[in-house]
Amino acid sequence: MTDTNPIFKPPKTRRLVSAWVVPEHADHALERVKQFEDIFDQVIFMCQHAQTDGSLPTRWPAADRRKLTAEFREMDVSVLNDYSGVAETFAELLRSPKTIPTLIANMAEECEETGADGVDIDFEHLPPTDRFAFTDFIAQLSEALHARGKMLSICTDAPSRTSRPPSGIRFLELPTLAHYADHLRPMNYDLFWPPADPAVGPTSTAPWARERMSYLAQEVPRHKLVMGLPTYSVDWDVNDPTKSRQVYDYQWIAEREKESPIGRHWCSHWDVNLIRYTDADGHAHLLWLSDAKSTKSHLETADSLDLAGVCFWCLMGDDPQIWEAVRQHFRRW
């Protein structure tokens, strides 16, 4: 297994470095990884929702992914296929005892078809009542993938001491899931989420993420924790919050910085940079950044907690200085 599958090799730097990839930006992802192939260990193809009959999504054709996988493999970068779902998806999958086994078999077969090294699962917002069925699904998927020398990772939330749901129960039984999965990827972003969130703050802060990861590291083996981090920023329109949005364009951000009376202002209590500017309609904006400096604070968390590595959402409009910060922080001495 260690001779054929790069996921089981040591990372290129001090920690595993990975990122999610969406089909619309696959070419950009390939170029970015080529630019920083000395640090990248893994990319994850976002294939979208599994189908309720157990079939797989077709939005990103397997043939296209197979070609990309071969190019990433030339750079010693492993690839996972990510399949997602929501409460309605999983409820339909449970209606027939044959559907989950069909889905698992299809996922394992598509790993072989595309040349992928494993599967990443991103099922979100399931009710607590599905926790046993979801854990059983993961156990079966783990057995099927490991029998083929493939790996399994799971996207998760990152609970804290104060974030328990009213029932005190989540559908993700993280310590149990960690027994079956090779990696858990707690997503440390969307702390404030435009335009839905009534508050006006950053997508992530180092103190917030550090507390969550510290808490999770008490429940899950650290060598299985890959800290999910953002490459995108959030732009809040103070006058009309409905126009607030996530920003995946570092060059656009650089233009706003030139217009700002404060430039790129470091908020030390959150370890985040802020840009204030006024748009053409006279609306005031607060633009909270995910940039190289805020990323470095998160990397210090990964080091201090001795986590397996980091995974970034995502390779789309990302600032190359973020990857340079990763290179400088994780490079071998």
Rosetta silent file (secondary structure, phi, psi, omega in degrees, C-alpha in Angstrom):
SEQUENCE: MTDTNPIFKPPKTRRLVSAWVVPEHADHALERVKQFEDIFDQVIFMCQHAQTDGSLPTRWPAADRRKLTAEFREMDVSVLNDYSGVAETFAELLRSPKTIPTLIANMAEECEETGADGVDIDFEHLPPTDRFAFTDFIAQLSEALHARGKMLSICTDAPSRTSRPPSGIRFLELPTLAHYADHLRPMNYDLFWPPADPAVGPTSTAPWARERMSYLAQEVPRHKLVMGLPTYSVDWDVNDPTKSRQVYDYQWIAEREKESPIGRHWCSHWDVNLIRYTDADGHAHLLWLSDAKSTKSHLETADSLDLAGVCFWCLMGDDPQIWEAVRQHFRRW
SCORE:     score description
SCORE:     0.000 S_00000001
   1 L     0.000  -42.651 -177.238    0.000    0.000    0.000 S_00000001
   2 L   -69.102  -20.028 -178.522    2.758    2.470    0.885 S_00000001
   3 L   -85.108  -19.969 -172.214    4.460    1.858   -2.468 S_00000001
   4 L  -114.144  -25.734 -172.199    1.460    2.614   -4.655 S_00000001
   5 L  -113.440  111.158 -174.196   -0.797    5.108   -2.914 S_00000001
   6 H   -64.428  -17.435 -179.962    0.660    8.580   -2.244 S_00000001
   7 H   -66.145  -23.232 -178.909   -1.876    9.289    0.492 S_00000001
   8 H   -93.708    3.984  176.048    0.015    6.895    2.755 S_00000001
   9 L   -86.271  158.295  175.471    3.351    8.591    2.155 S_00000001
  10 L   -61.120  148.254  177.220    4.747   11.239    4.523 S_00000001
  11 L   -64.803  160.543 -177.470    3.672   14.794    3.623 S_00000001
  12 L   -70.515  -25.858  178.158    6.054   16.954    1.644 S_00000001
  13 L  -124.296 -158.475 -175.350    6.373   19.408    4.518 S_00000001
  14 L   -68.565  -24.961 -178.838    5.717   19.272    8.249 S_00000001
  15 L  -135.503  155.634  171.515    1.935   18.842    7.756 S_00000001
  16 E   -62.519  131.786  177.652   -0.415   17.467    5.119 S_00000001
  17 E  -119.512  121.593 -176.215   -1.469   20.313    2.795 S_00000001
  18 E  -142.929  168.363  179.987   -4.673   19.822    0.816 S_00000001
  19 E  -157.373  149.972  174.255   -7.478   21.787   -0.823 S_00000001
  20 E   -82.969  149.096 -178.108  -10.931   21.274   -2.284 S_00000001
  21 E  -130.070  133.677  175.131  -11.439   21.788   -6.034 S_00000001
  22 L  -103.949  150.336 -172.270  -14.666   22.653   -7.893 S_00000001
  23 H   -60.315  -35.085 -177.722  -15.108   21.610  -11.551 S_00000001
  24 H   -65.528  -19.056 -177.066  -15.485   25.158  -12.888 S_00000001
  25 H  -122.662   28.603 -178.348  -11.998   26.016  -11.605 S_00000001
  26 H   -64.265  -39.928  179.687  -10.193   22.744  -12.249 S_00000001
  27 H   -64.399  -42.035  177.333   -7.702   24.333  -14.674 S_00000001
  28 H   -62.220  -42.778 -179.557   -6.853   27.037  -12.166 S_00000001
  29 H   -60.103  -41.903  179.839   -6.399   24.410   -9.448 S_00000001
  30 H   -62.916  -43.283  179.349   -3.989   22.471  -11.633 S_00000001
  31 H   -66.859  -39.549 -179.797   -1.912   25.576  -12.328 S_00000001
  32 H   -66.044  -41.780  179.329   -1.881   26.628   -8.674 S_00000001
  33 H   -67.010  -37.351  174.847   -0.752   23.208   -7.511 S_00000001
  34 H   -59.614  -39.209 -179.393    1.984   23.201  -10.172 S_00000001
  35 H   -65.170  -31.801 -177.011    3.122   26.558   -8.809 S_00000001
  36 L  -127.315   40.983 -175.980    3.351   25.139   -5.283 S_00000001
  37 L   -68.271  -14.272  177.807    3.815   21.441   -5.911 S_00000001
  38 L   -73.493  -13.373  179.249    6.577   21.325   -3.288 S_00000001
  39 L  -116.431  -23.415 -174.571    3.948   21.746   -0.540 S_00000001
  40 L   -78.294  131.131  176.777    0.731   20.234   -1.924 S_00000001
  41 L  -108.178  -25.281 -168.390   -0.035   16.642   -0.922 S_00000001
  42 E  -160.060  145.266  169.063   -3.675   16.267   -1.890 S_00000001
  43 E  -129.049  155.074 -176.242   -6.648   17.752   -3.731 S_00000001
  44 E  -126.429  118.870 -179.176  -10.313   16.845   -3.345 S_00000001
  45 E   -82.585  121.076 -179.743  -12.695   16.915   -6.312 S_00000001
  46 E   -84.285  101.519 -174.846  -16.134   18.239   -5.336 S_00000001
  47 E   -89.714  -10.025 -179.740  -18.511   15.962   -7.264 S_00000001
  48 E    80.956 -166.147 -166.719  -21.704   17.245   -5.545 S_00000001
  49 E   -66.849  134.895  167.335  -24.702   15.354   -4.142 S_00000001
  50 L   -63.546  152.061 -179.306  -25.037   11.607   -4.296 S_00000001
  51 L   -86.413  151.747 -173.903  -28.305   10.530   -5.917 S_00000001
  52 L   -71.290  -11.182  176.408  -31.122    9.120   -3.825 S_00000001
  53 L   -94.965    4.951 -179.689  -31.135    5.848   -5.790 S_00000001
  54 L    93.554   -2.241  175.367  -27.493    5.182   -4.897 S_00000001
  55 L   -82.574  168.058 -174.882  -26.049    6.436   -8.161 S_00000001
  56 L  -101.798  156.948  178.447  -23.334    9.088   -8.266 S_00000001
  57 L   -64.693  150.493 -176.953  -23.494   12.697   -9.485 S_00000001
  58 L  -115.210    4.461 -176.716  -22.594   13.259  -13.139 S_00000001
  59 L   -58.950  -36.715  178.730  -21.873   16.996  -13.091 S_00000001
  60 L  -112.139   98.486 -172.849  -18.109   16.343  -13.201 S_00000001
  61 L   -55.607  140.879 -178.183  -17.579   13.510  -15.703 S_00000001
  62 H   -59.852  -36.807 -179.227  -15.412   10.650  -14.494 S_00000001
  63 H   -62.684  -39.299  178.457  -13.302   10.761  -17.668 S_00000001
  64 H   -67.017  -40.262  179.306  -12.360   14.396  -17.005 S_00000001
  65 H   -67.936  -36.194  178.897  -11.457   13.614  -13.414 S_00000001
  66 H   -62.178  -42.452  178.621   -9.370   10.644  -14.458 S_00000001
  67 H   -63.204  -44.356  178.484   -7.291   12.854  -16.762 S_00000001
  68 H   -64.227  -40.378 -179.934   -6.814   15.453  -14.028 S_00000001
  69 H   -59.265  -41.662  178.908   -5.953   12.790  -11.488 S_00000001
  70 H   -62.496  -38.272  179.224   -3.156   11.528  -13.711 S_00000001
  71 H   -68.873  -39.900  176.694   -1.740   15.064  -13.982 S_00000001
  72 H   -67.157  -37.914  179.642   -1.852   15.559  -10.231 S_00000001
  73 H   -61.669  -32.811  176.694   -0.269   12.154   -9.688 S_00000001
  74 H   -61.387  -25.210  177.881    2.692   13.278  -11.819 S_00000001
  75 L   -96.537   11.736 -178.345    3.281   15.910   -9.128 S_00000001
  76 L    60.308   41.995  177.857    2.969   13.304   -6.356 S_00000001
  77 L  -116.252  124.228 -179.372   -0.386   14.775   -5.316 S_00000001
  78 E   -82.852  162.059 -176.054   -3.154   12.385   -4.298 S_00000001
  79 E  -131.327  137.516  171.350   -6.805   12.861   -5.250 S_00000001
  80 E  -119.297  147.851  170.633  -10.062   12.135   -3.427 S_00000001
  81 E   -95.390  123.760  179.476  -13.587   12.191   -4.855 S_00000001
  82 E   -99.133  131.061  175.100  -15.964   14.130   -2.606 S_00000001
  83 E  -121.936  133.695 -174.005  -19.661   13.207   -2.474 S_00000001
  84 E  -117.127  177.450  177.619  -22.100   15.362   -0.553 S_00000001
  85 E   179.674  164.020  178.228  -25.684   15.276    0.637 S_00000001
  86 L  -124.809 -175.850 -174.348  -28.246   16.857    2.929 S_00000001
  87 H   -55.782  -43.803 -177.932  -30.969   15.541    5.230 S_00000001
  88 H   -64.589  -38.906  178.651  -33.416   14.852    2.391 S_00000001
  89 H   -60.087  -49.454 -175.514  -30.763   12.951    0.418 S_00000001
  90 H   -68.411  -37.309  178.689  -29.901   10.665    3.304 S_00000001
  91 H   -60.075  -41.212  178.913  -33.539   10.088    4.254 S_00000001
  92 H   -69.064  -36.816  179.088  -34.275    8.857    0.739 S_00000001
  93 H   -62.893  -29.331 -177.633  -31.173    6.661    0.733 S_00000001
  94 L   -81.841   -8.850 -174.897  -32.458    4.924    3.867 S_00000001
  95 L   -66.602  -30.088 -179.489  -35.836    4.028    2.362 S_00000001
  96 L  -120.725  135.997  179.352  -34.503    0.858    0.739 S_00000001
  97 L   -67.029  -12.850 -178.801  -32.037   -1.585    2.361 S_00000001
  98 L   -91.242  -16.183 -169.418  -30.312   -1.967   -1.028 S_00000001
  99 H   -73.333  -44.874  179.610  -29.586    1.702   -1.692 S_00000001
 100 H   -61.518  -48.374  175.912  -26.743    2.349    0.758 S_00000001
 101 H   -58.133  -35.172  177.198  -24.791   -0.767   -0.364 S_00000001
 102 H   -65.030  -44.472  178.986  -25.321    0.346   -3.968 S_00000001
 103 H   -60.654  -45.110 -179.631  -23.997    3.823   -3.193 S_00000001
 104 H   -61.985  -45.897  178.766  -20.940    2.403   -1.432 S_00000001
 105 H   -60.935  -40.271  179.588  -20.168    0.039   -4.295 S_00000001
 106 H   -66.193  -39.991  177.917  -20.491    2.905   -6.794 S_00000001
 107 H   -62.963  -45.465 -179.731  -18.145    5.130   -4.782 S_00000001
 108 H   -64.395  -41.540  179.852  -15.518    2.407   -4.553 S_00000001
 109 H   -66.087  -37.619 -179.581  -15.814    1.584   -8.256 S_00000001
 110 H   -70.304  -27.084  171.593  -15.504    5.239   -9.264 S_00000001
 111 H   -57.844  -46.315  179.543  -12.267    5.455   -7.275 S_00000001
 112 H   -65.756  -41.468 -176.497  -10.895    2.748   -9.565 S_00000001
 113 H   -65.699  -38.627 -176.597  -12.398    4.337  -12.675 S_00000001
 114 H   -94.017  -10.086 -176.578  -10.960    7.795  -11.996 S_00000001
 115 L    80.306   13.508 -178.100   -7.707    6.667  -10.404 S_00000001
 116 L   -71.820  156.539 -177.653   -8.609    8.434   -7.150 S_00000001
 117 L   -92.768   -1.574  178.719   -6.980    7.458   -3.871 S_00000001
 118 E   164.052 -164.454 -173.523  -10.186    7.508   -1.868 S_00000001
 119 E  -128.245  141.930  171.639  -13.409    9.255   -0.930 S_00000001
 120 E  -115.655  129.973 -177.544  -14.283   12.382    1.015 S_00000001
 121 E  -108.504  131.632 -179.686  -17.817   12.529    2.473 S_00000001
 122 E  -133.661   69.207  173.613  -19.603   15.846    3.062 S_00000001
 123 E   -93.524  128.065 -174.007  -23.117   15.124    4.331 S_00000001
 124 L  -128.629  154.994  171.792  -24.470   18.098    6.281 S_00000001
 125 L    63.366   31.718  173.117  -27.487   19.130    8.383 S_00000001
 126 L   -77.278  151.373  178.224  -28.753   15.615    9.092 S_00000001
 127 L   -73.741  153.675  178.552  -31.039   15.238   12.130 S_00000001
 128 H   -56.681  -27.604 -179.564  -29.602   13.641   15.303 S_00000001
 129 H   -65.153  -15.919  179.627  -31.968   10.704   14.794 S_00000001
 130 H   -92.158    4.198 -170.724  -29.865    9.664   11.767 S_00000001
 131 H   -63.530  -37.721 -179.547  -26.637    9.420   13.743 S_00000001
 132 H   -71.975  -40.990  178.702  -26.648    5.609   14.044 S_00000001
 133 H   -65.378  -38.899  179.732  -27.586    5.074   10.388 S_00000001
 134 H   -67.732  -42.660  178.208  -24.922    7.555    9.258 S_00000001
 135 H   -61.925  -39.046  177.828  -22.249    5.900   11.404 S_00000001
 136 H   -65.307  -39.958  175.419  -23.218    2.513    9.982 S_00000001
 137 H   -58.680  -46.129 -179.993  -22.941    3.937    6.445 S_00000001
 138 H   -64.282  -40.024  179.237  -19.445    5.228    7.240 S_00000001
 139 H   -61.571  -43.554  179.764  -18.423    1.877    8.753 S_00000001
 140 H   -67.835  -41.152  179.282  -19.504    0.011    5.613 S_00000001
 141 H   -64.648  -41.452  178.216  -17.859    2.549    3.305 S_00000001
 142 H   -58.566  -45.838 -179.555  -14.632    2.369    5.307 S_00000001
 143 H   -62.348  -42.810 -178.577  -14.524   -1.412    4.992 S_00000001
 144 H   -66.080  -41.970 -178.638  -15.147   -1.287    1.241 S_00000001
 145 H   -72.023  -44.614 -177.752  -12.500    1.371    0.590 S_00000001
 146 H   -65.751  -29.411  176.528   -9.824   -0.063    2.860 S_00000001
 147 H   -64.304  -23.594  179.385  -10.258   -3.452    1.205 S_00000001
 148 L  -100.854    5.452 -177.332   -9.134   -1.760   -2.027 S_00000001
 149 L    74.575   24.969  179.348   -6.267    0.191   -0.432 S_00000001
 150 L  -106.114  161.224 -178.362   -8.247    3.444   -0.608 S_00000001
 151 E  -107.879  163.576  178.085   -8.736    6.038    2.116 S_00000001
 152 E  -130.074  128.883  171.721  -11.805    7.669    3.648 S_00000001
 153 E  -126.598  158.234 -176.162  -12.108   11.207    4.959 S_00000001
 154 E  -134.585  127.662  171.097  -15.158   13.021    6.334 S_00000001
 155 E   -76.247  134.902 -177.839  -15.996   16.721    6.381 S_00000001
 156 E  -137.484  169.228  165.070  -17.365   17.678    9.796 S_00000001
 157 L   -80.564  178.508  178.097  -18.293   20.613   11.917 S_00000001
 158 L  -128.848   90.331 -175.644  -15.962   21.520   14.778 S_00000001
 159 L   -66.669  154.939  175.637  -17.970   21.624   18.011 S_00000001
 160 L  -122.429  178.125  179.994  -16.915   23.723   20.970 S_00000001
 161 L   -65.076  -23.501 -174.496  -17.770   23.612   24.648 S_00000001
 162 L  -110.264    5.716 -172.330  -20.534   26.164   24.119 S_00000001
 163 L  -110.873   21.802  179.533  -21.971   25.087   20.754 S_00000001
 164 L   -67.373  142.291  176.012  -23.944   21.982   21.672 S_00000001
 165 L   -67.928  165.384 -177.611  -27.404   21.734   20.055 S_00000001
 166 L   -53.418  -36.287 -179.544  -30.472   21.949   22.321 S_00000001
 167 L   -78.243  -14.483 -174.971  -30.707   18.159   22.507 S_00000001
 168 L    77.428    2.707 -175.354  -27.014   17.830   23.255 S_00000001
 169 L  -122.416  136.124  175.460  -26.796   15.249   20.449 S_00000001
 170 L  -113.043  161.620  176.340  -25.333   15.621   16.950 S_00000001
 171 L   -77.592  -18.954  178.106  -25.672   13.317   13.980 S_00000001
 172 L   -93.572  105.568  174.857  -21.873   13.201   13.748 S_00000001
 173 L   -86.793   83.351 -166.525  -20.516   10.864   16.435 S_00000001
 174 H   -59.780  -45.300  178.207  -16.994   12.143   15.911 S_00000001
 175 H   -60.188  -37.050  178.781  -15.021    9.772   18.182 S_00000001
 176 H   -71.939  -42.865  178.977  -16.775    6.792   16.595 S_00000001
 177 H   -61.674  -34.944  179.647  -16.396    8.135   13.055 S_00000001
 178 H   -63.921  -25.404  176.947  -12.685    8.654   13.708 S_00000001
 179 H   -65.342  -34.529 -175.676  -12.389    4.911   14.297 S_00000001
 180 H   -95.259  -29.388 -174.604  -13.489    4.246   10.704 S_00000001
 181 L   -92.176  151.366  174.088  -12.115    7.284    8.865 S_00000001
 182 L   -80.538  -35.600  178.247   -8.501    8.055    8.010 S_00000001
 183 E  -139.201  143.262  164.352   -9.101   11.798    8.290 S_00000001
 184 E  -109.886  139.479 -176.867  -11.740   14.111    9.706 S_00000001
 185 E  -120.239   81.683  177.248  -11.856   17.607    8.177 S_00000001
 186 E   -67.484  129.893 -172.323  -13.522   20.042   10.612 S_00000001
 187 E   -92.175  107.166 -177.331  -14.502   23.176    8.705 S_00000001
 188 L   -97.580   59.835  175.676  -13.299   26.297   10.512 S_00000001
 189 L  -152.039  178.073 -172.536  -15.102   28.885    8.405 S_00000001
 190 L    64.097   33.033  170.263  -18.548   30.450    7.994 S_00000001
 191 L   -59.806  -46.376  169.354  -18.367   31.881   11.504 S_00000001
 192 L  -122.215  132.718 -166.804  -20.223   34.815    9.921 S_00000001
 193 L  -130.419   98.584  178.855  -21.964   33.985    6.662 S_00000001
 194 L   -75.441  151.350   -3.232  -23.249   36.718    4.333 S_00000001
 195 L   -91.966    3.522 -170.858  -25.863   37.610    3.518 S_00000001
 196 L   -70.902  -32.055 -173.175  -27.846   35.363    5.867 S_00000001
 197 L   -76.934  131.652  178.132  -26.076   36.220    9.118 S_00000001
 198 L   -72.504  -21.059  177.504  -27.360   39.336   10.929 S_00000001
 199 L   -81.992  163.850 -175.951  -23.897   39.936   12.420 S_00000001
 200 L  -125.539   88.364 -176.499  -21.112   41.545   10.411 S_00000001
 201 L  -145.495 -176.260 -176.379  -17.871   39.668   10.998 S_00000001
 202 L   -76.484  163.892  177.706  -15.162   37.499    9.401 S_00000001
 203 L   -73.671  -22.639  179.670  -15.602   33.998    8.071 S_00000001
 204 L  -158.986  149.827  172.005  -13.012   32.713   10.558 S_00000001
 205 L  -133.228  151.158 -178.991  -10.838   33.922   13.414 S_00000001
 206 H   -63.800  -44.210  179.033   -7.802   32.263   14.946 S_00000001
 207 H   -62.129  -41.154  178.716   -9.114   32.302   18.561 S_00000001
 208 H   -62.453  -49.337 -179.154  -12.452   30.808   17.488 S_00000001
 209 H   -66.971  -37.489 -178.643  -10.852   28.072   15.385 S_00000001
 210 H   -64.913  -41.501  178.964   -8.193   27.332   18.007 S_00000001
 211 H   -64.115  -41.583  179.935  -10.787   26.769   20.733 S_00000001
 212 H   -65.168  -45.008 -178.498  -12.797   24.439   18.484 S_00000001
 213 H   -70.104  -34.629  176.782   -9.787   22.408   17.408 S_00000001
 214 H   -62.940  -42.311  178.749   -8.467   22.181   20.964 S_00000001
 215 H   -65.643  -43.400 -177.767  -11.811   20.809   22.095 S_00000001
 216 H   -67.713  -34.621 -179.128  -12.012   18.345   19.203 S_00000001
 217 L   -65.795  -14.708  174.566   -8.451   17.124   19.781 S_00000001
 218 L   -80.616  -17.879 -176.584   -9.610   15.811   23.155 S_00000001
 219 L  -107.050  -24.152 -171.844  -12.140   13.534   21.423 S_00000001
 220 L  -127.376  138.941  176.554  -10.371   12.534   18.199 S_00000001
 221 L   -55.116  132.385 -175.196   -6.783   11.348   17.580 S_00000001
 222 H   -61.712  -32.491 -178.093   -4.757   14.350   16.435 S_00000001
 223 H   -70.988   -4.862  175.803   -3.137   12.424   13.582 S_00000001
 224 H  -106.502    0.704 -176.567   -6.609   12.123   12.010 S_00000001
 225 E   -98.293  118.385  175.236   -7.525   15.823   12.219 S_00000001
 226 E  -112.699  112.768 -170.409   -7.056   17.935    9.086 S_00000001
 227 E   -75.366  114.730  178.309   -7.986   21.526    9.928 S_00000001
 228 E   -76.442  128.421 -175.489  -10.351   23.059    7.347 S_00000001
 229 E  -132.308  156.112 -179.579   -9.473   26.692    6.559 S_00000001
 230 E   -92.876  148.639  164.673  -10.795   29.379    4.174 S_00000001
 231 L  -105.335   -7.264 -174.542   -9.096   31.046    1.227 S_00000001
 232 L  -100.821  159.185 -179.394  -12.113   33.320    0.667 S_00000001
 233 E  -112.595  174.239  178.122  -13.082   36.599    2.323 S_00000001
 234 E  -127.536  132.004 -176.373  -16.432   38.165    3.259 S_00000001
 235 E  -114.295  112.638 -177.471  -17.627   41.564    2.064 S_00000001
 236 E  -100.937  121.767  172.032  -20.398   43.164    4.121 S_00000001
 237 E   -85.483  107.319 -173.695  -22.505   45.951    2.645 S_00000001
 238 L   -67.476  -35.311 -178.655  -23.398   47.863    5.807 S_00000001
 239 L   -75.669  -34.743 -179.741  -26.170   49.879    4.112 S_00000001
 240 L  -137.580   86.493 -175.273  -27.801   46.901    2.400 S_00000001
 241 H   -57.884  -22.185  179.823  -26.799   43.599    4.068 S_00000001
 242 H   -66.379  -17.780  178.397  -28.655   41.593    1.386 S_00000001
 243 H   -93.278    2.193  176.803  -25.858   42.565   -1.020 S_00000001
 244 L   -69.017  154.676 -173.482  -23.150   41.138    1.256 S_00000001
 245 E  -161.257  164.276  167.948  -21.245   38.174   -0.145 S_00000001
 246 E   -81.570  147.003 -175.754  -18.312   35.828    0.007 S_00000001
 247 E  -121.563  122.073  177.103  -15.381   36.941   -2.158 S_00000001
 248 L  -117.047   64.010 -176.543  -13.209   34.559   -4.185 S_00000001
 249 L  -163.697   93.903 -175.180  -11.019   37.092   -5.970 S_00000001
 250 H   -68.977  -27.149  179.089   -7.778   38.304   -4.399 S_00000001
 251 H   -71.947  -37.903  174.726   -7.133   40.799   -7.202 S_00000001
 252 H   -62.393  -39.833  178.268  -10.505   42.489   -6.610 S_00000001
 253 H   -62.327  -39.646  179.129   -9.610   42.685   -2.921 S_00000001
 254 H   -62.035  -35.336  177.006   -6.325   44.393   -3.791 S_00000001
 255 H   -67.618  -39.200  178.277   -8.247   47.095   -5.661 S_00000001
 256 H   -66.293  -34.318  178.616  -10.512   47.699   -2.641 S_00000001
 257 H   -61.512  -38.018  178.790   -7.422   47.992   -0.461 S_00000001
 258 H   -64.984  -31.483 -177.553   -6.193   50.883   -2.629 S_00000001
 259 H   -83.762  -12.990 -170.692   -9.530   52.676   -2.134 S_00000001
 260 L   -80.573  138.732  176.272   -9.633   52.176    1.625 S_00000001
 261 L   -71.100  -17.693 -179.828   -8.810   54.983    4.055 S_00000001
 262 L  -110.992   -4.796 -176.588   -7.270   52.418    6.431 S_00000001
 263 L    66.785 -139.227  178.201   -5.749   50.040    3.883 S_00000001
 264 L  -100.621  102.390 -172.271   -5.401   46.513    5.220 S_00000001
 265 E   -99.210  124.894 -177.723   -5.898   46.924    8.976 S_00000001
 266 E   -84.250  122.426  177.049   -4.838   44.099   11.311 S_00000001
 267 E   -99.374   99.592 -168.618   -7.314   43.325   14.098 S_00000001
 268 L   -68.619  -24.877 -179.325   -5.079   41.625   16.638 S_00000001
 269 L   -72.630  -19.731  178.224   -7.885   40.359   18.877 S_00000001
 270 L  -115.317  -11.427 -174.048   -9.176   38.192   15.993 S_00000001
 271 L    57.596   50.372 -179.568   -5.997   37.792   13.916 S_00000001
 272 E  -140.621  142.851  173.332   -7.831   39.017   10.817 S_00000001
 273 E   -88.672  145.816  179.792   -7.252   41.899    8.401 S_00000001
 274 E  -126.224  136.670  171.546  -10.055   44.384    7.687 S_00000001
 275 E  -118.009  126.523  171.673  -10.557   46.727    4.726 S_00000001
 276 E  -104.103  134.379  176.719  -13.112   49.543    4.943 S_00000001
 277 E  -152.769  167.485  177.811  -14.243   51.125    1.708 S_00000001
 278 E  -118.456  131.189 -176.968  -17.207   52.913    0.102 S_00000001
 279 L   -85.170 -178.087 -175.366  -18.708   51.599   -3.143 S_00000001
 280 L   -65.158  -22.041  178.123  -19.996   53.558   -6.163 S_00000001
 281 L   -90.132    4.494 -179.741  -23.476   53.787   -4.603 S_00000001
 282 L    82.285   11.259  179.624  -22.104   55.365   -1.452 S_00000001
 283 L   -82.804  135.792  175.668  -22.557   52.204    0.618 S_00000001
 284 E   -79.907  140.621 -179.208  -20.065   51.544    3.393 S_00000001
 285 E  -127.647  144.125  168.898  -18.393   48.132    3.335 S_00000001
 286 E  -115.885  114.221 -176.505  -16.491   46.004    5.839 S_00000001
 287 E  -109.846  103.188  179.941  -14.309   43.499    3.993 S_00000001
 288 E   -89.543  129.340 -168.642  -12.899   40.841    6.339 S_00000001
 289 E  -103.337  141.792  159.189   -9.970   39.013    4.769 S_00000001
 290 L  -103.117  106.506 -175.728   -8.656   35.488    4.660 S_00000001
 291 L  -136.219 -169.981 -175.873   -5.095   36.258    3.607 S_00000001
 292 H   -61.402  -39.035 -175.831   -1.528   35.176    4.242 S_00000001
 293 H   -71.730  -43.549  177.903   -1.333   36.800    7.665 S_00000001
 294 H   -67.026  -35.895  178.196   -4.590   35.362    9.022 S_00000001
 295 H   -62.790  -40.221  179.857   -3.667   31.969    7.553 S_00000001
 296 H   -59.145  -37.855  177.631   -0.345   31.989    9.400 S_00000001
 297 H   -63.041  -38.730  176.608   -2.224   32.325   12.694 S_00000001
 298 H   -67.693  -37.753  179.475   -4.266   29.230   11.799 S_00000001
 299 H   -64.068  -33.807  176.267   -1.115   27.322   10.833 S_00000001
 300 H   -64.134  -34.166  174.928    0.279   28.050   14.272 S_00000001
 301 H   -64.550  -46.588  179.327   -2.808   26.351   15.706 S_00000001
 302 H   -58.263  -38.991  178.113   -2.221   23.268   13.556 S_00000001
 303 H   -71.005  -45.842 -174.733    1.367   23.136   14.809 S_00000001
 304 H   -65.268  -30.702  178.911    0.623   23.812   18.457 S_00000001
 305 L   -94.386   -1.705  179.348   -2.000   21.047   18.547 S_00000001
 306 L    55.955   50.680  179.445    0.137   18.707   16.408 S_00000001
 307 L   -80.888  163.420 -178.756   -2.669   18.127   13.890 S_00000001
 308 L   -63.576  -36.872 -178.201   -2.274   16.000   10.759 S_00000001
 309 E   170.288 -157.907 -176.566   -2.527   18.995    8.470 S_00000001
 310 E  -135.222  152.874  176.618   -4.739   21.587    6.819 S_00000001
 311 E  -139.038  130.774 -171.188   -7.294   21.633    4.003 S_00000001
 312 E  -108.997  134.698  167.278   -8.415   24.832    2.270 S_00000001
 313 E  -102.351  112.271  -10.929  -11.747   25.836    0.769 S_00000001
 314 L  -148.935 -174.595  178.565  -10.894   26.296   -1.982 S_00000001
 315 L   -84.806   80.542 -177.337   -8.699   26.642   -5.102 S_00000001
 316 L  -159.898  107.601 -179.344  -10.732   29.449   -6.665 S_00000001
 317 L    64.604   20.687 -174.797   -9.575   33.066   -6.818 S_00000001
 318 L   -77.385  145.851 -179.564   -7.124   32.255   -4.033 S_00000001
 319 L   -77.052  121.905  179.012   -4.238   34.565   -3.171 S_00000001
 320 H   -60.119  -21.268  177.750   -0.871   32.927   -3.997 S_00000001
 321 H   -66.803  -24.821  173.776    0.548   34.647   -0.917 S_00000001
 322 H   -61.872  -44.592 -178.223   -1.539   32.262    1.185 S_00000001
 323 H   -71.937  -31.039  175.040    0.375   29.340   -0.292 S_00000001
 324 H   -66.515  -36.396  176.117    3.660   31.141    0.148 S_00000001
 325 H   -64.240  -41.087  176.827    2.769   31.545    3.839 S_00000001
 326 H   -62.448  -44.233  179.676    2.063   27.806    4.042 S_00000001
 327 H   -59.298  -48.043 -177.788    5.377   27.077    2.331 S_00000001
 328 H   -66.762  -34.262 -175.987    7.332   29.283    4.701 S_00000001
 329 H   -79.660  -39.118 -172.815    5.580   27.952    7.796 S_00000001
 330 H  -100.592   -4.510 -174.388    5.603   24.207    7.024 S_00000001
 331 L   -62.652  150.734  178.746    8.793   23.809    5.014 S_00000001
 332 L   -75.027  145.953  178.636   11.365   21.355    6.358 S_00000001
 333 L  -106.257    0.000    0.000   14.469   22.792    7.954 S_00000001
